[in-house]
Amino acid sequence: MQVRASLFFSLFFLIFVQVSCVTQKQPQPAAEVYGPATIKQQIEASEKRINRFVGFALYDPELGQMVVEHNADKYFVPASNTKLFTFYASLKMLGNTIPALKYTVKGDSLLFWGTGDPTFAHMDLKNSIAYDFLKNRKEKLYYIQAPLASTPFATNWGWDDYNYYYQPERSIFPIHGNIVKFYRKENSPYTVTPAVFKATLKADTAKVQPQGDAFVREWRSNNITYYPKSAKPDFSLEVPFITSAETTVKLLADTLKRDVVLLKRPIPKTATVLPGLPSDSVYKRMLQVSDNLLAEQLLVMASGKISDTLAVEKSIKYVVNNYLHDLPDKPVWVDGSGLSSMNMFTPRSIIALLQKLQQERPTDKLLPMLAVGGRPGTFRSIYKADVPFVFGKSGTLSHVHNQSGYIMTKSGKLLLFSFMNNNFKESSSVVREEMVRIMTEIHEKY
């Protein structure tokens, strides 16, 4: 019995040792590899942490497939992501140069009219082509107002934003970007450009504007009130003015320093187009600083390629029917800038558009056109790095903040992304930081 008991305990001990050794030799579970599952989990967790509606799509062109999708088939208000669609429309419909104006000569008279070119006397886009042409012609100048079917404000623009630089009126012949600029340095007297608007100014030295606006234009006139108590020692402020044929002629005469007469008559059948700036210079500014007027006017000019009556809506309809009919989801597209909250796109349709843009331009020429991380433009304060890795377009309205474009990973992959956020109550900066955190991790780890 003792031998049997000893044998039993010996066997038990050997089995215990073997099991222990096997257990100790078992490999520990490897850390989870960063990939699509991790990214999707981060997106879902982020959506819950900052209560909002998130749409996300990440596409790998090498694989030819989506890497991650989250609500990618749902419609979102895109804000200025709309300008990517305007960019594509312009690439398809406008040539290498934008049309500065149209004209015809009859005897000693030069008759001219607008094409929608927004760059005449623009304060940030240096362009003297049309100016020099009109300034140096020997003929008498007669301006004809071409028809513009689009309204000055698009559907669902904020009427009470009329006083702010980002919402100038759409027009057939923009001058100075359709804004009045007020500038002061070190408490010196302020300047007004265009100078003709000095006559419309009055000062109210008693009041302080609740919103802190130093210059406020009346709702339906170009009368502007200056509130010194609301002004900073140094300022550079812009206020849109109301456009009209009469105002255009007045501004032309003031800018050219020669007589310009408004002529109300049908536009002549024959016309010569004066080529303007290279198109890319206008596209680049529109995309990098998110210039709303440039975006709207690009679609005005594009409509001139298909109709004698200019209209943003004509360009949109033409592009959707002829170039965007194969998108995963039909866009709800109403303006060029994205100021309207009526616009709606899905993340997967934006990815499809980004693919189309790659077909129109080589990557090395496409990416520098967009906002670039850490460089001047709307991405200047985010994605900072010695070597840029995010190229795209942001979009912000009340309760809306989005980014779409291209991201280069440290592993050498160029991915397409659309990251859309709607219906949040926090400030857009909170959402922006969250987006930057996730996109930067994709850059570093994917």
Sine and cosine of phi, psi and omega as CSV:
sin_phi,cos_phi,sin_psi,cos_psi,sin_omega,cos_omega
0.00,0.00,-0.64,0.77,0.00,-1.00
-0.91,0.41,-0.61,0.79,0.02,-1.00
-0.90,0.44,-0.70,0.71,0.00,-1.00
-0.89,0.46,-0.68,0.73,-0.02,-1.00
-0.91,0.42,-0.64,0.77,0.00,-1.00
-0.91,0.41,-0.67,0.74,0.02,-1.00
-0.89,0.46,-0.66,0.76,-0.02,-1.00
-0.88,0.47,-0.74,0.68,-0.01,-1.00
-0.92,0.38,-0.52,0.85,0.03,-1.00
-0.92,0.40,-0.72,0.69,0.04,-1.00
-0.88,0.47,-0.69,0.73,0.00,-1.00
-0.87,0.50,-0.67,0.75,-0.02,-1.00
-0.91,0.42,-0.66,0.75,0.01,-1.00
-0.90,0.44,-0.68,0.73,0.01,-1.00
-0.89,0.45,-0.67,0.74,-0.01,-1.00
-0.88,0.47,-0.69,0.72,0.00,-1.00
-0.90,0.44,-0.69,0.73,-0.03,-1.00
-0.90,0.44,-0.69,0.73,0.01,-1.00
-0.89,0.45,-0.66,0.75,0.00,-1.00
-0.89,0.45,-0.67,0.75,-0.01,-1.00
-0.91,0.42,-0.68,0.73,0.02,-1.00
-0.88,0.48,-0.70,0.72,-0.01,-1.00
-0.88,0.47,-0.68,0.74,-0.03,-1.00
-0.94,0.35,-0.49,0.87,-0.04,-1.00
-0.99,0.11,-0.19,0.98,-0.02,-1.00
-0.89,0.46,0.76,-0.65,-0.01,-1.00
-0.91,0.42,0.62,-0.79,0.06,-1.00
-0.95,0.30,0.55,-0.83,0.01,-1.00
-0.87,0.50,0.73,-0.69,-0.01,-1.00
-0.94,0.34,0.48,-0.88,0.08,-1.00
-0.88,0.47,0.61,-0.79,-0.06,-1.00
-0.89,0.47,0.76,-0.65,0.01,-1.00
-0.95,0.32,0.71,-0.71,0.02,-1.00
-0.94,0.35,0.84,-0.54,-0.04,-1.00
-0.27,-0.96,-0.28,-0.96,-0.07,-1.00
-0.80,0.60,-0.66,0.75,-0.03,-1.00
-0.90,0.44,-0.68,0.74,0.01,-1.00
-0.91,0.42,-0.68,0.73,0.00,-1.00
-0.89,0.46,-0.70,0.72,0.00,-1.00
-0.89,0.46,-0.65,0.76,0.04,-1.00
-0.88,0.47,-0.64,0.76,0.02,-1.00
-0.90,0.44,-0.67,0.74,0.01,-1.00
-0.89,0.46,-0.73,0.69,-0.03,-1.00
-0.91,0.41,-0.65,0.76,0.02,-1.00
-0.92,0.40,-0.63,0.78,0.01,-1.00
-0.90,0.43,-0.64,0.77,0.00,-1.00
-0.88,0.48,-0.60,0.80,0.00,-1.00
-0.97,0.23,-0.63,0.78,-0.07,-1.00
-0.92,0.40,-0.70,0.71,0.11,-0.99
-0.94,-0.35,0.98,-0.19,-0.15,-0.99
-0.85,0.52,0.93,-0.36,-0.02,-1.00
-0.24,-0.97,0.11,-0.99,0.05,-1.00
-0.98,-0.20,0.89,-0.46,-0.11,-0.99
-0.92,-0.39,0.72,-0.70,0.18,-0.98
-0.86,-0.52,0.72,-0.70,-0.07,-1.00
-0.59,-0.81,0.70,-0.72,0.09,-1.00
-0.61,-0.79,0.75,-0.66,0.03,-1.00
-0.78,-0.62,0.83,-0.56,-0.14,-0.99
-0.84,-0.55,0.70,-0.72,0.03,-1.00
-0.96,-0.29,0.95,-0.30,-0.04,-1.00
-0.92,0.39,-0.44,0.90,0.04,-1.00
-0.92,0.40,-0.66,0.75,0.03,-1.00
-0.99,0.16,-0.35,0.94,-0.04,-1.00
0.94,0.35,0.55,0.83,-0.03,-1.00
-0.42,-0.91,0.29,-0.96,0.09,-1.00
-0.94,0.35,0.67,-0.75,0.08,-1.00
-1.00,-0.01,-0.70,0.71,-0.01,-1.00
-0.63,-0.78,0.66,-0.75,0.12,-0.99
-0.70,-0.71,0.72,-0.69,0.10,-0.99
-0.60,-0.80,0.93,-0.36,-0.08,-1.00
0.81,0.59,0.54,0.84,-0.07,-1.00
-0.94,0.34,-0.29,0.96,0.01,-1.00
-0.99,-0.16,0.12,0.99,-0.01,-1.00
-0.99,-0.11,0.50,-0.86,-0.02,-1.00
-0.99,0.12,0.66,-0.75,0.03,-1.00
-0.75,-0.66,0.49,-0.87,0.17,-0.98
-0.95,0.31,0.86,-0.52,-0.16,-0.99
-1.00,0.03,-0.29,0.96,-0.14,-0.99
0.79,0.61,-0.71,-0.70,-0.11,-0.99
-0.97,0.26,-0.01,1.00,0.21,-0.98
-0.88,0.48,-0.33,0.94,0.08,-1.00
-0.84,0.55,-0.50,0.86,-0.04,-1.00
-0.90,0.44,-0.38,0.93,0.11,-0.99
-0.90,0.44,-0.62,0.79,0.05,-1.00
-0.94,0.35,-0.63,0.78,0.06,-1.00
-0.90,0.44,-0.65,0.76,0.05,-1.00
-0.85,0.52,-0.74,0.67,-0.01,-1.00
-0.90,0.44,-0.70,0.72,0.02,-1.00
-0.85,0.52,-0.67,0.74,-0.01,-1.00
-0.91,0.41,-0.65,0.76,0.04,-1.00
-0.88,0.48,-0.59,0.81,-0.03,-1.00
-0.98,0.19,-0.49,0.87,-0.19,-0.98
-0.93,-0.37,-0.47,0.89,0.00,-1.00
-0.99,-0.16,0.43,-0.90,0.00,-1.00
-1.00,0.04,-0.42,-0.91,-0.03,-1.00
-0.96,0.27,-0.36,0.93,0.06,-1.00
-0.79,-0.62,0.52,-0.85,0.04,-1.00
-1.00,0.05,0.51,-0.86,-0.01,-1.00
-0.97,0.24,0.90,-0.45,-0.08,-1.00
-0.95,0.30,-0.71,0.71,0.05,-1.00
-0.19,-0.98,0.14,-0.99,0.10,-1.00
-0.87,-0.49,0.52,-0.86,-0.03,-1.00
-0.45,-0.89,0.27,-0.96,0.14,-0.99
-0.53,-0.85,0.47,-0.88,-0.03,-1.00
-0.93,-0.38,0.77,-0.64,0.07,-1.00
-0.77,-0.63,0.98,-0.20,-0.02,-1.00
0.89,0.45,-0.86,-0.52,0.00,-1.00
-1.00,-0.10,0.30,0.95,-0.05,-1.00
-0.86,-0.50,0.69,-0.73,0.13,-0.99
-0.93,-0.36,0.91,-0.42,0.03,-1.00
-0.99,-0.13,0.76,-0.65,-0.01,-1.00
-0.63,-0.78,0.36,-0.93,0.00,-1.00
-0.47,-0.88,0.26,-0.97,-0.12,-0.99
-1.00,0.09,0.40,-0.91,0.08,-1.00
-0.93,-0.36,-0.13,0.99,-0.13,-0.99
0.97,-0.25,-0.05,1.00,-0.01,-1.00
-0.82,0.57,0.86,-0.51,-0.06,-1.00
-1.00,0.00,0.11,0.99,-0.20,-0.98
-0.99,-0.16,-0.03,1.00,-0.03,-1.00
-0.91,0.42,0.86,-0.51,-0.01,-1.00
0.83,0.56,0.45,0.89,0.03,-1.00
-0.91,0.42,0.69,-0.73,-0.13,-0.99
-0.97,0.23,-0.26,0.97,-0.03,-1.00
-0.89,-0.45,-0.40,0.92,0.08,-1.00
-0.98,-0.19,0.94,-0.34,-0.06,-1.00
-0.96,0.27,0.93,-0.37,-0.07,-1.00
-0.49,-0.87,0.89,-0.45,0.00,-1.00
-0.87,-0.49,0.21,0.98,-0.10,-1.00
-0.88,0.48,-0.86,0.52,-0.02,-1.00
-0.93,0.37,-0.59,0.81,0.02,-1.00
-0.87,0.50,-0.78,0.63,-0.01,-1.00
-0.89,0.46,-0.63,0.78,0.00,-1.00
-0.87,0.49,-0.77,0.64,-0.03,-1.00
-0.95,0.31,-0.61,0.79,-0.03,-1.00
-0.89,0.46,-0.61,0.79,-0.17,-0.99
-0.98,-0.19,-0.03,1.00,0.05,-1.00
-0.94,0.34,0.60,-0.80,-0.01,-1.00
-0.99,0.11,-0.33,0.94,-0.03,-1.00
-0.96,0.30,0.31,-0.95,0.17,-0.99
-0.94,0.33,0.60,-0.80,-0.07,-1.00
-0.99,-0.15,0.79,-0.61,0.05,-1.00
-0.80,-0.60,0.83,-0.55,-0.02,-1.00
-0.99,-0.16,0.76,-0.65,0.09,-1.00
-0.93,-0.37,0.76,-0.65,0.01,-1.00
-0.99,0.14,0.94,-0.35,0.05,-1.00
-0.95,0.31,0.42,-0.91,-0.01,-1.00
-0.96,0.27,0.71,-0.70,0.12,-0.99
-0.83,-0.56,0.92,-0.40,-0.07,-1.00
-0.98,0.21,-0.37,0.93,0.01,-1.00
-0.97,0.25,0.54,-0.84,0.06,-1.00
-0.98,0.18,0.36,-0.93,0.01,-1.00
-0.83,0.56,-0.63,0.78,0.11,-0.99
-0.95,-0.31,0.62,-0.79,0.06,-1.00
-0.99,0.14,0.16,-0.99,0.01,-1.00
-0.84,0.55,0.79,-0.61,0.11,-0.99
0.96,0.28,0.28,0.96,0.20,-0.98
-0.94,0.33,0.44,-0.90,0.00,-1.00
-0.97,0.24,0.93,-0.36,-0.03,-1.00
-0.86,0.51,-0.54,0.84,-0.06,-1.00
-0.99,0.10,0.14,0.99,0.13,-0.99
-0.99,-0.13,0.16,0.99,-0.09,-1.00
-0.86,0.51,-0.39,0.92,-0.09,-1.00
-1.00,0.00,-0.02,1.00,-0.13,-0.99
-0.96,-0.29,0.56,-0.83,-0.16,-0.99
-0.81,0.58,-0.51,0.86,-0.13,-0.99
-0.99,0.16,-0.04,1.00,-0.02,-1.00
-0.76,-0.65,0.87,0.49,0.11,-0.99
-0.95,0.30,0.33,-0.94,-0.01,-1.00
-0.97,0.26,0.55,-0.84,0.17,-0.99
-0.97,0.24,0.60,-0.80,-0.01,-1.00
-0.41,-0.91,0.12,-0.99,-0.06,-1.00
-0.99,0.10,-0.44,0.90,-0.01,-1.00
-0.62,-0.78,0.96,0.27,0.01,-1.00
-0.87,0.49,0.60,-0.80,0.07,-1.00
-0.73,-0.69,0.71,-0.70,-0.04,-1.00
0.84,0.55,0.49,0.87,-0.01,-1.00
0.93,0.37,0.29,0.96,-0.03,-1.00
0.85,0.52,0.54,0.84,0.05,-1.00
-0.71,-0.70,0.40,-0.92,0.15,-0.99
-0.97,-0.23,0.76,-0.65,-0.03,-1.00
-0.95,-0.30,0.75,-0.66,0.06,-1.00
-0.91,-0.41,0.79,-0.62,-0.11,-0.99
-0.69,-0.72,0.71,-0.71,0.09,-1.00
-0.58,-0.81,0.64,-0.77,0.01,-1.00
-0.78,-0.62,0.82,-0.58,0.11,-0.99
0.81,0.58,0.74,0.67,0.11,-0.99
0.89,0.46,0.26,0.97,0.09,-1.00
-0.98,0.22,0.21,-0.98,0.04,-1.00
-0.85,0.53,0.64,-0.77,-0.03,-1.00
-0.99,0.15,0.43,-0.90,0.03,-1.00
-0.96,-0.27,0.40,-0.92,0.00,-1.00
-0.80,-0.60,0.82,-0.58,0.04,-1.00
-0.74,-0.67,0.83,-0.56,-0.03,1.00
-0.93,0.38,0.53,-0.85,-0.11,-0.99
-0.92,0.39,-0.37,0.93,-0.03,-1.00
-0.88,0.47,-0.36,0.93,-0.03,-1.00
-0.98,0.17,-0.09,1.00,0.11,-0.99
-0.85,0.53,-0.56,0.83,-0.04,-1.00
-0.93,0.35,-0.32,0.95,-0.03,-1.00
-1.00,-0.09,-0.02,1.00,-0.10,-1.00
-1.00,0.00,0.58,-0.82,0.20,-0.98
-0.63,-0.78,0.40,-0.92,-0.03,-1.00
-0.94,-0.34,0.61,-0.79,0.12,-0.99
-0.85,-0.53,0.98,-0.18,-0.11,-0.99
-0.99,0.11,-0.11,0.99,-0.09,-1.00
-1.00,-0.06,-0.61,0.79,-0.16,-0.99
-1.00,-0.02,0.42,-0.91,0.20,-0.98
-0.90,-0.44,0.82,-0.57,-0.02,-1.00
-0.94,0.35,0.78,-0.63,-0.01,-1.00
-0.83,0.55,-0.59,0.81,0.00,-1.00
-0.99,0.11,-0.10,1.00,0.01,-1.00
0.99,0.16,0.25,0.97,-0.01,-1.00
-0.98,0.18,0.82,-0.57,-0.02,-1.00
-0.98,0.19,-0.48,0.88,0.01,-1.00
-0.80,-0.60,0.82,-0.57,-0.05,-1.00
-0.78,-0.63,0.85,-0.53,0.05,-1.00
-1.00,0.04,0.58,-0.81,0.10,-1.00
-0.90,0.44,0.46,-0.89,-0.12,-0.99
-0.83,0.56,-0.75,0.66,-0.08,-1.00
-0.84,-0.55,0.54,0.84,0.13,-0.99
-0.52,-0.86,0.19,-0.98,0.02,-1.00
-1.00,-0.08,0.30,0.95,0.12,-0.99
-0.97,0.26,0.77,-0.64,-0.09,-1.00
-0.83,-0.56,0.71,-0.70,0.03,-1.00
-0.96,-0.27,0.72,-0.69,0.04,-1.00
-0.98,-0.21,0.79,-0.61,0.00,-1.00
-0.93,-0.37,1.00,-0.06,-0.05,-1.00
-0.83,0.55,-0.56,0.83,-0.03,-1.00
-0.94,0.35,-0.30,0.95,0.02,-1.00
-0.99,-0.13,-0.06,1.00,-0.08,-1.00
-1.00,-0.02,0.59,-0.81,0.11,-0.99
-0.99,0.13,0.32,-0.95,0.02,-1.00
-0.83,0.56,-0.68,0.73,0.09,-1.00
-0.91,-0.42,0.67,-0.74,0.06,-1.00
-0.42,-0.91,0.42,-0.91,0.16,-0.99
-0.64,-0.77,0.98,-0.21,-0.16,-0.99
-0.83,-0.56,0.53,-0.85,-0.01,-1.00
-0.78,-0.63,0.70,-0.71,0.01,-1.00
-0.78,-0.62,0.83,-0.56,0.03,-1.00
-0.91,0.42,0.54,-0.84,0.10,-1.00
-0.94,-0.35,0.34,-0.94,0.03,-1.00
-0.98,0.21,0.78,-0.63,-0.05,-1.00
-1.00,-0.03,0.46,-0.89,0.09,-1.00
-0.23,-0.97,0.24,-0.97,0.04,-1.00
-0.88,0.47,-0.65,0.76,-0.02,-1.00
-0.91,0.42,-0.66,0.75,0.03,-1.00
-0.92,0.40,-0.62,0.78,0.03,-1.00
-0.86,0.50,-0.73,0.69,-0.01,-1.00
-0.90,0.43,-0.66,0.75,0.01,-1.00
-0.88,0.47,-0.70,0.72,0.00,-1.00
-0.94,0.34,-0.62,0.79,0.05,-1.00
-0.88,0.48,-0.73,0.69,-0.01,-1.00
-0.89,0.46,-0.65,0.76,-0.01,-1.00
-0.93,0.37,-0.63,0.78,-0.04,-1.00
-0.96,0.27,-0.68,0.73,-0.05,-1.00
-0.99,0.14,-0.29,0.96,-0.05,-1.00
0.86,0.52,0.67,0.74,0.10,-0.99
-0.40,-0.92,0.29,-0.96,-0.07,-1.00
-0.93,0.36,0.68,-0.73,0.13,-0.99
-0.74,-0.67,0.80,-0.60,-0.08,-1.00
-0.94,-0.33,0.72,-0.69,0.08,-1.00
-0.98,0.21,0.83,-0.55,-0.02,-1.00
-0.90,-0.44,0.88,-0.47,-0.01,-1.00
-0.99,-0.17,0.99,-0.14,-0.01,-1.00
-0.35,-0.94,0.32,-0.95,0.03,-1.00
-0.86,0.50,0.52,-0.86,0.02,-1.00
-0.94,0.33,0.74,-0.67,0.02,-1.00
-0.84,0.54,0.51,-0.86,-0.02,-1.00
-0.92,0.39,-0.63,0.77,-0.01,-1.00
-1.00,-0.06,0.68,-0.73,-0.01,-1.00
-0.48,-0.88,0.51,-0.86,0.10,-0.99
-0.96,-0.29,0.72,-0.70,0.02,-1.00
-1.00,-0.05,0.80,-0.60,0.10,-1.00
-1.00,0.02,0.90,-0.43,0.02,-1.00
-0.91,0.41,0.63,-0.78,-0.01,-1.00
-0.95,-0.32,-0.62,-0.79,-0.04,-1.00
-0.92,0.40,0.42,-0.91,0.18,-0.98
-0.84,0.54,0.71,-0.70,-0.07,-1.00
-0.83,0.55,-0.63,0.77,-0.07,-1.00
-0.86,0.51,-0.55,0.83,-0.01,-1.00
-0.91,0.41,-0.53,0.85,0.03,-1.00
-0.98,0.21,-0.68,0.73,0.03,-1.00
-0.85,0.53,-0.70,0.72,-0.09,-1.00
-0.89,0.46,-0.72,0.70,0.02,-1.00
-0.92,0.40,-0.66,0.75,0.01,-1.00
-0.84,0.55,-0.67,0.74,-0.06,-1.00
-0.98,0.18,-0.67,0.74,-0.14,-0.99
-0.97,0.25,-0.64,0.77,0.00,-1.00
-0.97,-0.26,0.03,1.00,0.04,-1.00
0.87,0.49,0.79,0.61,-0.02,-1.00
-0.97,0.23,0.92,-0.40,-0.09,-1.00
-0.94,0.34,-0.66,0.75,-0.01,-1.00
-0.90,0.44,-0.69,0.72,0.02,-1.00
-0.85,0.53,-0.66,0.75,-0.01,-1.00
-0.89,0.46,-0.73,0.69,-0.01,-1.00
-0.90,0.44,-0.71,0.71,-0.09,-1.00
-0.95,0.32,-0.45,0.89,0.09,-1.00
-0.87,0.48,-0.64,0.77,0.03,-1.00
-0.96,0.28,-0.51,0.86,0.12,-0.99
-0.87,0.48,-0.76,0.65,-0.01,-1.00
-0.90,0.44,-0.63,0.78,0.00,-1.00
-0.88,0.48,-0.59,0.80,-0.01,-1.00
-0.90,0.43,-0.42,0.91,0.05,-1.00
-0.92,0.40,-0.26,0.97,0.05,-1.00
-0.98,0.19,-0.29,0.96,-0.08,-1.00
-0.82,-0.57,-0.10,1.00,-0.08,-1.00
-0.38,-0.93,0.45,-0.89,0.10,-1.00
-0.98,0.19,-0.40,0.92,0.06,-1.00
-1.00,-0.10,0.86,-0.51,-0.08,-1.00
-0.99,0.10,0.65,-0.76,0.00,-1.00
-0.23,-0.97,0.72,-0.70,0.08,-1.00
-0.84,0.55,-0.67,0.74,-0.08,-1.00
-0.89,0.46,-0.56,0.83,0.01,-1.00
-0.90,0.43,-0.68,0.73,0.02,-1.00
-0.90,0.44,-0.71,0.71,-0.02,-1.00
-0.87,0.50,-0.75,0.67,-0.02,-1.00
-0.88,0.48,-0.66,0.75,-0.03,-1.00
-0.91,0.42,-0.70,0.71,-0.04,-1.00
-0.92,0.39,-0.68,0.73,0.00,-1.00
-0.88,0.48,-0.68,0.73,-0.06,-1.00
-0.97,0.25,-0.51,0.86,-0.13,-0.99
-0.97,-0.26,-0.47,0.88,-0.10,-1.00
-0.84,-0.54,-0.30,0.95,-0.07,-1.00
-0.87,-0.50,0.29,0.96,-0.03,-1.00
-0.93,0.36,-0.27,0.96,-0.04,-1.00
-0.98,-0.17,0.17,0.99,0.07,-1.00
-0.90,0.44,0.47,-0.88,0.03,-1.00
-0.84,0.54,-0.60,0.80,-0.03,-1.00
-0.70,-0.71,0.77,-0.64,-0.05,-1.00
-0.89,0.46,0.79,-0.61,-0.04,-1.00
-0.96,0.29,0.53,-0.85,0.21,-0.98
-0.98,-0.19,0.98,-0.22,-0.23,-0.97
-0.77,-0.63,0.89,-0.46,-0.12,-0.99
-0.84,-0.55,-0.27,0.96,0.02,-1.00
-0.56,-0.83,0.06,-1.00,-0.04,-1.00
-1.00,-0.01,-0.42,0.91,-0.16,-0.99
-0.99,-0.12,-0.47,0.88,-0.11,-0.99
1.00,-0.04,0.15,0.99,0.06,-1.00
-0.92,0.39,-0.42,0.91,-0.02,-1.00
-0.99,0.12,0.72,-0.69,0.08,-1.00
-0.99,0.15,0.08,1.00,0.08,-1.00
-0.99,0.16,-0.35,0.94,0.05,-1.00
-0.90,0.44,0.63,-0.78,0.09,-1.00
-0.53,-0.85,0.80,-0.60,0.08,-1.00
-0.73,-0.68,0.37,-0.93,0.10,-0.99
-0.98,-0.18,0.48,-0.88,0.03,-1.00
-0.83,0.55,-0.63,0.78,-0.04,-1.00
-0.94,0.33,-0.47,0.88,0.10,-1.00
-0.95,0.31,-0.56,0.83,0.07,-1.00
-0.92,0.40,-0.62,0.79,0.09,-1.00
-0.86,0.50,-0.70,0.72,0.02,-1.00
-0.88,0.48,-0.62,0.79,0.04,-1.00
-0.91,0.41,-0.66,0.75,0.04,-1.00
-0.88,0.48,-0.56,0.83,0.09,-1.00
-0.91,0.41,-0.65,0.76,0.01,-1.00
-0.90,0.44,-0.62,0.79,0.03,-1.00
-0.89,0.45,-0.60,0.80,0.04,-1.00
-0.91,0.42,-0.48,0.88,0.04,-1.00
-0.97,0.26,-0.41,0.91,-0.03,-1.00
-1.00,0.07,-0.53,0.85,-0.07,-1.00
-0.69,-0.73,0.64,-0.77,0.13,-0.99
-0.87,0.50,0.53,-0.85,-0.08,-1.00
-0.82,0.57,-0.65,0.76,-0.05,-1.00
-0.93,0.36,-0.30,0.95,0.07,-1.00
-0.98,-0.18,-0.40,0.92,-0.01,-1.00
-0.97,0.24,-0.76,0.65,-0.13,-0.99
-0.86,0.50,-0.67,0.75,0.00,-1.00
-0.92,0.40,-0.25,0.97,0.04,-1.00
-0.95,0.30,-0.40,0.92,-0.14,-0.99
-1.00,-0.02,0.15,-0.99,0.16,-0.99
-0.90,0.44,0.70,-0.72,-0.10,-1.00
-0.87,-0.49,0.73,-0.68,-0.01,-1.00
-0.80,0.59,0.80,-0.60,0.05,-1.00
0.97,0.24,0.10,1.00,-0.01,-1.00
-0.90,-0.43,0.29,-0.96,-0.01,-1.00
-0.79,0.61,0.71,-0.71,-0.08,-1.00
0.74,-0.67,-0.22,-0.98,-0.09,-1.00
-0.96,0.28,-0.21,0.98,0.06,-1.00
-0.97,-0.23,0.24,0.97,-0.14,-0.99
-0.89,0.46,-0.51,0.86,-0.08,-1.00
-0.99,-0.16,0.08,1.00,-0.02,-1.00
-0.75,-0.66,0.30,-0.95,0.02,-1.00
0.81,0.59,0.67,0.74,-0.03,-1.00
-0.97,0.26,0.75,-0.66,0.02,-1.00
-0.27,-0.96,0.39,-0.92,0.04,-1.00
-0.88,0.48,-0.64,0.77,0.05,-1.00
-0.93,-0.37,0.91,-0.42,-0.04,-1.00
-0.85,0.52,0.57,-0.82,0.00,-1.00
-0.73,-0.68,-0.12,0.99,0.07,-1.00
-0.83,-0.55,0.74,-0.67,0.00,-1.00
-0.70,-0.71,0.85,-0.53,-0.06,-1.00
-0.03,-1.00,-0.49,-0.87,-0.05,-1.00
-0.64,-0.77,0.76,-0.65,0.10,-0.99
-1.00,-0.07,0.17,-0.98,0.04,-1.00
-0.38,-0.93,0.82,-0.57,-0.07,-1.00
-0.69,-0.72,0.78,-0.63,0.22,-0.97
-0.70,-0.71,0.00,-1.00,0.09,-1.00
-0.86,0.52,0.83,-0.55,0.04,-1.00
0.92,0.38,0.33,0.94,0.00,-1.00
-0.68,-0.73,0.77,-0.64,0.16,-0.99
-0.48,-0.88,0.83,-0.56,-0.09,-1.00
-0.70,-0.72,0.38,-0.92,0.17,-0.99
-0.62,-0.79,0.69,-0.73,0.07,-1.00
-0.61,-0.79,0.55,-0.84,0.02,-1.00
0.35,-0.94,-0.68,-0.74,-0.12,-0.99
-0.77,-0.63,0.63,-0.78,0.03,-1.00
-0.75,-0.66,0.73,-0.68,0.04,-1.00
-0.99,-0.16,0.82,-0.57,0.00,-1.00
-1.00,0.01,0.32,-0.95,0.01,-1.00
-0.91,0.42,-0.36,0.93,0.04,-1.00
-0.99,0.16,-0.08,1.00,0.07,-1.00
0.99,-0.15,0.13,0.99,0.02,-1.00
-1.00,0.04,0.68,-0.74,0.17,-0.98
-0.98,-0.20,0.92,-0.40,-0.05,-1.00
-0.94,-0.35,0.46,-0.89,0.08,-1.00
-0.98,-0.21,0.67,-0.74,-0.03,-1.00
-0.63,-0.78,0.45,-0.89,0.17,-0.99
-0.64,-0.77,0.88,-0.48,-0.09,-1.00
-0.83,-0.56,0.96,-0.28,-0.14,-0.99
-0.88,-0.48,0.68,-0.74,-0.03,-1.00
-0.73,-0.69,0.87,-0.49,0.03,-1.00
-0.80,-0.59,0.36,-0.93,0.18,-0.98
0.89,0.45,0.76,0.65,0.10,-0.99
-0.89,-0.46,0.43,-0.90,-0.02,-1.00
-0.97,-0.25,-0.25,0.97,0.07,-1.00
-0.95,0.33,0.18,-0.98,0.06,-1.00
-0.93,0.36,0.44,-0.90,-0.02,-1.00
-0.89,0.45,-0.43,0.90,0.00,-1.00
-0.90,0.43,-0.56,0.83,0.03,-1.00
-0.91,0.42,-0.70,0.71,0.01,-1.00
-0.92,0.38,-0.64,0.77,0.01,-1.00
-0.87,0.50,-0.70,0.71,0.01,-1.00
-0.88,0.48,-0.61,0.79,0.02,-1.00
-0.92,0.40,-0.68,0.73,0.03,-1.00
-0.89,0.46,-0.71,0.71,-0.02,-1.00
-0.88,0.47,-0.65,0.76,0.02,-1.00
-0.86,0.51,-0.74,0.67,-0.06,-1.00
-0.94,0.34,-0.71,0.70,-0.03,-1.00
-0.92,0.39,-0.58,0.82,0.04,-1.00
-0.91,0.40,-0.62,0.79,0.03,-1.00
-0.92,0.40,-0.60,0.80,0.07,-1.00
-0.88,0.47,-0.69,0.72,0.04,-1.00
-0.85,0.52,-0.68,0.74,-0.11,-0.99
-0.99,0.16,-0.52,0.85,-0.20,-0.98
-0.91,-0.41,-0.32,0.95,-0.13,-0.99
-1.00,0.06,0.00,0.00,0.00,0.00
